[in-house]
Amino acid sequence: VPADDGAQRLQINAQNCVHCKTCDIKDPTQNIVWVTPEGGGGPNYAGM
């Protein structure tokens, strides 16, 4: 997605995010800054 200054940027839509932080862990250049949602650390999935 082009940014306002014309440079390319990565846009992630959080609608389908399961808060696993894989995108942050697997990004060696640290282009993704993942922040946990307010009020907790995300969902608590049974069996994981």
HTML snippet that shows the backbone in 3Dmol.js (N, CA, C, O; Angstrom):
<script src="https://3Dmol.org/build/3Dmol-min.js"></script>
<div id="view" style="width:600px;height:400px;position:relative"></div>
<script>
const pdb = `
ATOM      1  N   VAL A   1       0.860  -1.170   0.000  1.00  0.00           N
ATOM      2  CA  VAL A   1       0.000   0.000   0.000  1.00  0.00           C
ATOM      3  C   VAL A   1       0.902   1.227   0.000  1.00  0.00           C
ATOM      4  O   VAL A   1       1.802   1.328   0.834  1.00  0.00           O
ATOM      5  N   PRO A   2       0.678   2.159  -0.917  1.00  0.00           N
ATOM      6  CA  PRO A   2       1.504   3.368  -0.905  1.00  0.00           C
ATOM      7  C   PRO A   2       1.156   4.269   0.281  1.00  0.00           C
ATOM      8  O   PRO A   2      -0.019   4.479   0.584  1.00  0.00           O
ATOM      9  N   ALA A   3       2.167   4.792   0.939  1.00  0.00           N
ATOM     10  CA  ALA A   3       1.981   5.726   2.053  1.00  0.00           C
ATOM     11  C   ALA A   3       1.814   7.136   1.504  1.00  0.00           C
ATOM     12  O   ALA A   3       1.949   7.358   0.301  1.00  0.00           O
ATOM     13  N   ASP A   4       1.525   8.073   2.371  1.00  0.00           N
ATOM     14  CA  ASP A   4       1.326   9.466   1.965  1.00  0.00           C
ATOM     15  C   ASP A   4       2.560  10.054   1.284  1.00  0.00           C
ATOM     16  O   ASP A   4       2.442  10.908   0.406  1.00  0.00           O
ATOM     17  N   ASP A   5       3.745   9.594   1.693  1.00  0.00           N
ATOM     18  CA  ASP A   5       4.977  10.124   1.100  1.00  0.00           C
ATOM     19  C   ASP A   5       5.402   9.373  -0.161  1.00  0.00           C
ATOM     20  O   ASP A   5       6.469   9.649  -0.710  1.00  0.00           O
ATOM     21  N   GLY A   6       4.579   8.426  -0.627  1.00  0.00           N
ATOM     22  CA  GLY A   6       4.867   7.683  -1.845  1.00  0.00           C
ATOM     23  C   GLY A   6       5.619   6.381  -1.624  1.00  0.00           C
ATOM     24  O   GLY A   6       5.700   5.559  -2.537  1.00  0.00           O
ATOM     25  N   ALA A   7       6.169   6.175  -0.436  1.00  0.00           N
ATOM     26  CA  ALA A   7       6.889   4.936  -0.132  1.00  0.00           C
ATOM     27  C   ALA A   7       5.890   3.801   0.079  1.00  0.00           C
ATOM     28  O   ALA A   7       4.737   4.036   0.443  1.00  0.00           O
ATOM     29  N   GLN A   8       6.338   2.588  -0.149  1.00  0.00           N
ATOM     30  CA  GLN A   8       5.494   1.423   0.081  1.00  0.00           C
ATOM     31  C   GLN A   8       5.467   1.098   1.571  1.00  0.00           C
ATOM     32  O   GLN A   8       6.464   1.281   2.269  1.00  0.00           O
ATOM     33  N   ARG A   9       4.321   0.614   2.059  1.00  0.00           N
ATOM     34  CA  ARG A   9       4.214   0.195   3.456  1.00  0.00           C
ATOM     35  C   ARG A   9       3.337  -1.038   3.526  1.00  0.00           C
ATOM     36  O   ARG A   9       2.524  -1.283   2.635  1.00  0.00           O
ATOM     37  N   LEU A  10       3.499  -1.797   4.564  1.00  0.00           N
ATOM     38  CA  LEU A  10       2.726  -3.008   4.783  1.00  0.00           C
ATOM     39  C   LEU A  10       1.516  -2.669   5.632  1.00  0.00           C
ATOM     40  O   LEU A  10       1.646  -2.044   6.685  1.00  0.00           O
ATOM     41  N   GLN A  11       0.336  -3.080   5.179  1.00  0.00           N
ATOM     42  CA  GLN A  11      -0.880  -2.845   5.959  1.00  0.00           C
ATOM     43  C   GLN A  11      -1.488  -4.187   6.316  1.00  0.00           C
ATOM     44  O   GLN A  11      -1.773  -5.004   5.440  1.00  0.00           O
ATOM     45  N   ILE A  12      -1.682  -4.407   7.595  1.00  0.00           N
ATOM     46  CA  ILE A  12      -2.283  -5.643   8.085  1.00  0.00           C
ATOM     47  C   ILE A  12      -3.654  -5.310   8.633  1.00  0.00           C
ATOM     48  O   ILE A  12      -3.797  -4.417   9.468  1.00  0.00           O
ATOM     49  N   ASN A  13      -4.661  -6.025   8.165  1.00  0.00           N
ATOM     50  CA  ASN A  13      -6.015  -5.840   8.674  1.00  0.00           C
ATOM     51  C   ASN A  13      -6.222  -6.804   9.831  1.00  0.00           C
ATOM     52  O   ASN A  13      -6.103  -8.018   9.661  1.00  0.00           O
ATOM     53  N   ALA A  14      -6.526  -6.280  10.983  1.00  0.00           N
ATOM     54  CA  ALA A  14      -6.597  -7.078  12.207  1.00  0.00           C
ATOM     55  C   ALA A  14      -7.926  -7.802  12.394  1.00  0.00           C
ATOM     56  O   ALA A  14      -8.131  -8.435  13.430  1.00  0.00           O
ATOM     57  N   GLN A  15      -8.821  -7.729  11.438  1.00  0.00           N
ATOM     58  CA  GLN A  15     -10.134  -8.343  11.608  1.00  0.00           C
ATOM     59  C   GLN A  15     -10.056  -9.846  11.789  1.00  0.00           C
ATOM     60  O   GLN A  15     -10.865 -10.418  12.520  1.00  0.00           O
ATOM     61  N   ASN A  16      -9.098 -10.503  11.140  1.00  0.00           N
ATOM     62  CA  ASN A  16      -8.966 -11.954  11.249  1.00  0.00           C
ATOM     63  C   ASN A  16      -7.794 -12.363  12.133  1.00  0.00           C
ATOM     64  O   ASN A  16      -7.394 -13.527  12.136  1.00  0.00           O
ATOM     65  N   CYS A  17      -7.250 -11.426  12.873  1.00  0.00           N
ATOM     66  CA  CYS A  17      -6.088 -11.701  13.715  1.00  0.00           C
ATOM     67  C   CYS A  17      -6.495 -12.540  14.926  1.00  0.00           C
ATOM     68  O   CYS A  17      -7.504 -12.266  15.576  1.00  0.00           O
ATOM     69  N   VAL A  18      -5.692 -13.564  15.218  1.00  0.00           N
ATOM     70  CA  VAL A  18      -5.950 -14.392  16.399  1.00  0.00           C
ATOM     71  C   VAL A  18      -4.953 -14.087  17.518  1.00  0.00           C
ATOM     72  O   VAL A  18      -4.872 -14.830  18.496  1.00  0.00           O
ATOM     73  N   HIS A  19      -4.194 -12.995  17.376  1.00  0.00           N
ATOM     74  CA  HIS A  19      -3.274 -12.505  18.407  1.00  0.00           C
ATOM     75  C   HIS A  19      -2.209 -13.533  18.771  1.00  0.00           C
ATOM     76  O   HIS A  19      -1.874 -13.696  19.945  1.00  0.00           O
ATOM     77  N   CYS A  20      -1.679 -14.224  17.768  1.00  0.00           N
ATOM     78  CA  CYS A  20      -0.651 -15.235  18.031  1.00  0.00           C
ATOM     79  C   CYS A  20       0.759 -14.656  18.001  1.00  0.00           C
ATOM     80  O   CYS A  20       1.704 -15.320  18.425  1.00  0.00           O
ATOM     81  N   LYS A  21       0.915 -13.440  17.511  1.00  0.00           N
ATOM     82  CA  LYS A  21       2.190 -12.723  17.398  1.00  0.00           C
ATOM     83  C   LYS A  21       3.161 -13.362  16.410  1.00  0.00           C
ATOM     84  O   LYS A  21       4.337 -12.996  16.397  1.00  0.00           O
ATOM     85  N   THR A  22       2.711 -14.299  15.587  1.00  0.00           N
ATOM     86  CA  THR A  22       3.582 -14.922  14.598  1.00  0.00           C
ATOM     87  C   THR A  22       4.129 -13.899  13.622  1.00  0.00           C
ATOM     88  O   THR A  22       5.287 -13.997  13.216  1.00  0.00           O
ATOM     89  N   CYS A  23       3.332 -12.928  13.240  1.00  0.00           N
ATOM     90  CA  CYS A  23       3.802 -11.912  12.293  1.00  0.00           C
ATOM     91  C   CYS A  23       4.978 -11.134  12.863  1.00  0.00           C
ATOM     92  O   CYS A  23       5.893 -10.773  12.122  1.00  0.00           O
ATOM     93  N   ASP A  24       4.973 -10.875  14.140  1.00  0.00           N
ATOM     94  CA  ASP A  24       6.066 -10.151  14.787  1.00  0.00           C
ATOM     95  C   ASP A  24       7.296 -11.037  14.928  1.00  0.00           C
ATOM     96  O   ASP A  24       8.419 -10.572  14.732  1.00  0.00           O
ATOM     97  N   ILE A  25       7.099 -12.290  15.261  1.00  0.00           N
ATOM     98  CA  ILE A  25       8.209 -13.218  15.463  1.00  0.00           C
ATOM     99  C   ILE A  25       8.887 -13.553  14.139  1.00  0.00           C
ATOM    100  O   ILE A  25      10.114 -13.630  14.083  1.00  0.00           O
ATOM    101  N   LYS A  26       8.114 -13.753  13.073  1.00  0.00           N
ATOM    102  CA  LYS A  26       8.653 -14.166  11.780  1.00  0.00           C
ATOM    103  C   LYS A  26       9.110 -13.001  10.915  1.00  0.00           C
ATOM    104  O   LYS A  26       9.446 -13.208   9.749  1.00  0.00           O
ATOM    105  N   ASP A  27       9.134 -11.816  11.433  1.00  0.00           N
ATOM    106  CA  ASP A  27       9.557 -10.636  10.681  1.00  0.00           C
ATOM    107  C   ASP A  27      10.984 -10.279  11.091  1.00  0.00           C
ATOM    108  O   ASP A  27      11.172  -9.548  12.064  1.00  0.00           O
ATOM    109  N   PRO A  28      12.005 -10.781  10.366  1.00  0.00           N
ATOM    110  CA  PRO A  28      13.389 -10.553  10.789  1.00  0.00           C
ATOM    111  C   PRO A  28      13.814  -9.086  10.750  1.00  0.00           C
ATOM    112  O   PRO A  28      14.723  -8.694  11.482  1.00  0.00           O
ATOM    113  N   THR A  29      13.183  -8.280   9.921  1.00  0.00           N
ATOM    114  CA  THR A  29      13.565  -6.868   9.834  1.00  0.00           C
ATOM    115  C   THR A  29      12.777  -5.995  10.798  1.00  0.00           C
ATOM    116  O   THR A  29      12.990  -4.784  10.855  1.00  0.00           O
ATOM    117  N   GLN A  30      11.866  -6.602  11.556  1.00  0.00           N
ATOM    118  CA  GLN A  30      11.044  -5.905  12.545  1.00  0.00           C
ATOM    119  C   GLN A  30      10.274  -4.730  11.943  1.00  0.00           C
ATOM    120  O   GLN A  30      10.212  -3.645  12.520  1.00  0.00           O
ATOM    121  N   ASN A  31       9.683  -4.975  10.757  1.00  0.00           N
ATOM    122  CA  ASN A  31       8.818  -3.979  10.133  1.00  0.00           C
ATOM    123  C   ASN A  31       7.439  -3.945  10.778  1.00  0.00           C
ATOM    124  O   ASN A  31       6.718  -2.953  10.666  1.00  0.00           O
ATOM    125  N   ILE A  32       7.072  -5.038  11.457  1.00  0.00           N
ATOM    126  CA  ILE A  32       5.767  -5.129  12.103  1.00  0.00           C
ATOM    127  C   ILE A  32       5.953  -4.898  13.596  1.00  0.00           C
ATOM    128  O   ILE A  32       6.724  -5.602  14.247  1.00  0.00           O
ATOM    129  N   VAL A  33       5.255  -3.924  14.129  1.00  0.00           N
ATOM    130  CA  VAL A  33       5.274  -3.659  15.569  1.00  0.00           C
ATOM    131  C   VAL A  33       3.932  -4.121  16.113  1.00  0.00           C
ATOM    132  O   VAL A  33       2.912  -3.466  15.900  1.00  0.00           O
ATOM    133  N   TRP A  34       3.933  -5.248  16.815  1.00  0.00           N
ATOM    134  CA  TRP A  34       2.698  -5.838  17.307  1.00  0.00           C
ATOM    135  C   TRP A  34       2.490  -5.424  18.753  1.00  0.00           C
ATOM    136  O   TRP A  34       3.382  -5.578  19.588  1.00  0.00           O
ATOM    137  N   VAL A  35       1.314  -4.901  19.040  1.00  0.00           N
ATOM    138  CA  VAL A  35       0.977  -4.457  20.391  1.00  0.00           C
ATOM    139  C   VAL A  35      -0.272  -5.207  20.831  1.00  0.00           C
ATOM    140  O   VAL A  35      -1.254  -5.271  20.093  1.00  0.00           O
ATOM    141  N   THR A  36      -0.235  -5.775  22.038  1.00  0.00           N
ATOM    142  CA  THR A  36      -1.405  -6.500  22.528  1.00  0.00           C
ATOM    143  C   THR A  36      -2.566  -5.543  22.743  1.00  0.00           C
ATOM    144  O   THR A  36      -2.358  -4.371  23.057  1.00  0.00           O
ATOM    145  N   PRO A  37      -3.797  -6.042  22.574  1.00  0.00           N
ATOM    146  CA  PRO A  37      -4.961  -5.185  22.768  1.00  0.00           C
ATOM    147  C   PRO A  37      -5.110  -4.743  24.217  1.00  0.00           C
ATOM    148  O   PRO A  37      -4.576  -5.373  25.130  1.00  0.00           O
ATOM    149  N   GLU A  38      -5.833  -3.664  24.414  1.00  0.00           N
ATOM    150  CA  GLU A  38      -6.064  -3.160  25.768  1.00  0.00           C
ATOM    151  C   GLU A  38      -6.875  -4.158  26.583  1.00  0.00           C
ATOM    152  O   GLU A  38      -7.733  -4.858  26.046  1.00  0.00           O
ATOM    153  N   GLY A  39      -6.604  -4.218  27.857  1.00  0.00           N
ATOM    154  CA  GLY A  39      -7.410  -5.028  28.761  1.00  0.00           C
ATOM    155  C   GLY A  39      -6.966  -6.466  28.888  1.00  0.00           C
ATOM    156  O   GLY A  39      -7.647  -7.249  29.550  1.00  0.00           O
ATOM    157  N   GLY A  40      -5.875  -6.844  28.296  1.00  0.00           N
ATOM    158  CA  GLY A  40      -5.429  -8.222  28.413  1.00  0.00           C
ATOM    159  C   GLY A  40      -4.398  -8.559  27.372  1.00  0.00           C
ATOM    160  O   GLY A  40      -3.879  -7.677  26.688  1.00  0.00           O
ATOM    161  N   GLY A  41      -4.106  -9.809  27.253  1.00  0.00           N
ATOM    162  CA  GLY A  41      -3.086 -10.254  26.321  1.00  0.00           C
ATOM    163  C   GLY A  41      -3.646 -10.958  25.116  1.00  0.00           C
ATOM    164  O   GLY A  41      -2.919 -11.687  24.441  1.00  0.00           O
ATOM    165  N   GLY A  42      -4.911 -10.766  24.821  1.00  0.00           N
ATOM    166  CA  GLY A  42      -5.524 -11.450  23.690  1.00  0.00           C
ATOM    167  C   GLY A  42      -6.354 -12.625  24.161  1.00  0.00           C
ATOM    168  O   GLY A  42      -6.571 -12.790  25.361  1.00  0.00           O
ATOM    169  N   PRO A  43      -6.817 -13.438  23.240  1.00  0.00           N
ATOM    170  CA  PRO A  43      -7.695 -14.546  23.600  1.00  0.00           C
ATOM    171  C   PRO A  43      -6.943 -15.662  24.316  1.00  0.00           C
ATOM    172  O   PRO A  43      -5.723 -15.781  24.201  1.00  0.00           O
ATOM    173  N   ASN A  44      -7.677 -16.462  25.044  1.00  0.00           N
ATOM    174  CA  ASN A  44      -7.127 -17.610  25.748  1.00  0.00           C
ATOM    175  C   ASN A  44      -7.758 -18.853  25.134  1.00  0.00           C
ATOM    176  O   ASN A  44      -8.867 -19.238  25.505  1.00  0.00           O
ATOM    177  N   TYR A  45      -7.052 -19.483  24.193  1.00  0.00           N
ATOM    178  CA  TYR A  45      -7.586 -20.646  23.498  1.00  0.00           C
ATOM    179  C   TYR A  45      -7.331 -21.901  24.312  1.00  0.00           C
ATOM    180  O   TYR A  45      -6.221 -22.116  24.797  1.00  0.00           O
ATOM    181  N   ALA A  46      -8.346 -22.722  24.461  1.00  0.00           N
ATOM    182  CA  ALA A  46      -8.213 -23.976  25.197  1.00  0.00           C
ATOM    183  C   ALA A  46      -7.336 -24.943  24.403  1.00  0.00           C
ATOM    184  O   ALA A  46      -7.472 -25.040  23.184  1.00  0.00           O
ATOM    185  N   GLY A  47      -6.450 -25.649  25.072  1.00  0.00           N
ATOM    186  CA  GLY A  47      -5.614 -26.655  24.429  1.00  0.00           C
ATOM    187  C   GLY A  47      -4.399 -26.103  23.713  1.00  0.00           C
ATOM    188  O   GLY A  47      -3.727 -26.841  22.993  1.00  0.00           O
ATOM    189  N   MET A  48      -4.102 -24.840  23.889  1.00  0.00           N
ATOM    190  CA  MET A  48      -2.924 -24.277  23.219  1.00  0.00           C
ATOM    191  C   MET A  48      -1.938 -23.813  24.258  1.00  0.00           C
ATOM    192  O   MET A  48      -0.871 -23.305  23.914  1.00  0.00           O
TER     193      MET A  48
END
`;
const viewer = $3Dmol.createViewer("view");
viewer.addModel(pdb, "pdb");
viewer.setStyle({}, {cartoon: {color: "spectrum"}});
viewer.zoomTo();
viewer.render();
</script>
